[in-house]
Amino acid sequence: MSFDKEIKRILLELPQSINEESIIEVYRYQYTNNPIYKLFADSVHRSPAVVKNAGEIPFLPIAFYKKHQIETQDGNVDFSKAISFSSSGTTSSSRSTHTVADPAFYAARSKQIFENYYGPLTDTIILAVLPSYEENPSSSLIFMMKHFIEATGHAASGFYAFNIAAIKAVLKELHTENKKIIVWGVSYALLDWAEQERESFSSVIFLETGGMKGRRKELTRSELHEQLTKGFGVTAIHSEYGMTELLSQAYSFGEGLYAFPTGLIPVLREVNDPFGRITRGSGGINIIDLANINACCFIETQDIGRISANGFEILGRIDASDIRGCNLLYV
């Protein structure tokens, strides 16, 4: 079995076996077989001869996905079924592109993570406040949502764009269903709805997937969630954290505290020092995503996070970084 297939098998079947040795092995594999990552690692003097532990692994700045094709190819990886996802940037020139060699694995990995936190999709109904797959096939989020919606096997699950009247009508029809109901949408769309709402939806899970991203005034996550909980009459707002350049997701059940699945590891760095690690407090977020074995598993994002006694929080974007993310899907 090829190395990339073995990593995928471990993530789906034996995630508990992942350790620091596995992470270093993936780093060496990608250094050897990813020319862009190798060039970057060499430029910051982090070749395998230097890297002795996971804390010394270099993280590729996310901006590289805008200018380069980031692929790890050892000659055994099949790219014949690859699809390309593009980030929702403000202009075509500022969009990242991620070629996913194995869309079936992306679908399986995303489903595995979701069900680990929320239970079987067959016991779930998803109403997506998002454009359909036909309208935006280049979005990794939309691809994932299409897979989830189909996996629920329920006629009410679907893409509803911003047709709030239709969503509310469906919610009324579903009040006798013994299933988990999730309204999953971009933050500004949910906020627009919540500001006009006078009903309570206490039995519904509202899951947001990003900030205002240029559509409305930016709010802190606590401010956003306060307005959404008040508008929808719920006790907590759930969140999903993911990005085009990665394959895995993290989820929050409320208060902006995220649970990361095995194989998706957040690492905080000093904002002005890519190699300065932080174990408590706030800083820039680096992500290890072992599922991204066919691209790059070590990404330096432009997000800010915080490690506290209560868990891991996503605070927002680093100043002067690009406006990007799922909420530009409607632009």
Buried (B, 14 or more C-beta within 10 A) or exposed (E): EEBBBEBBEBBBEEBEEBEEEBBBEBBBBBBEBBBBBBEBBEEEEBEBEEBEEBEEBBBBBBBBBBEBEBBBBBEEBEEEEBBEBBBBBBEEEBBBBBBBBBBEBBBBBBBBBBBEBBEEBEBBBBBBBBBBBEEBBBBBBBBBBBBBBBBBEBEBBBBBBBEBEEBBEBBEEBEEEEBBBBBBBBBBBBBBBBEEBEEEBEEBBBBBBBBBBBBBEBBEBEEBBEBBBEBBBBEBBBBBBBBBBBBBBBBBBEBBBBBBBBBBBBBBBEBEEBBEBBEEEBBBBBBBBBBBBBBBBBBBBBBBBBBEEEBBBBBBBBEEBBBBBBBBBBE
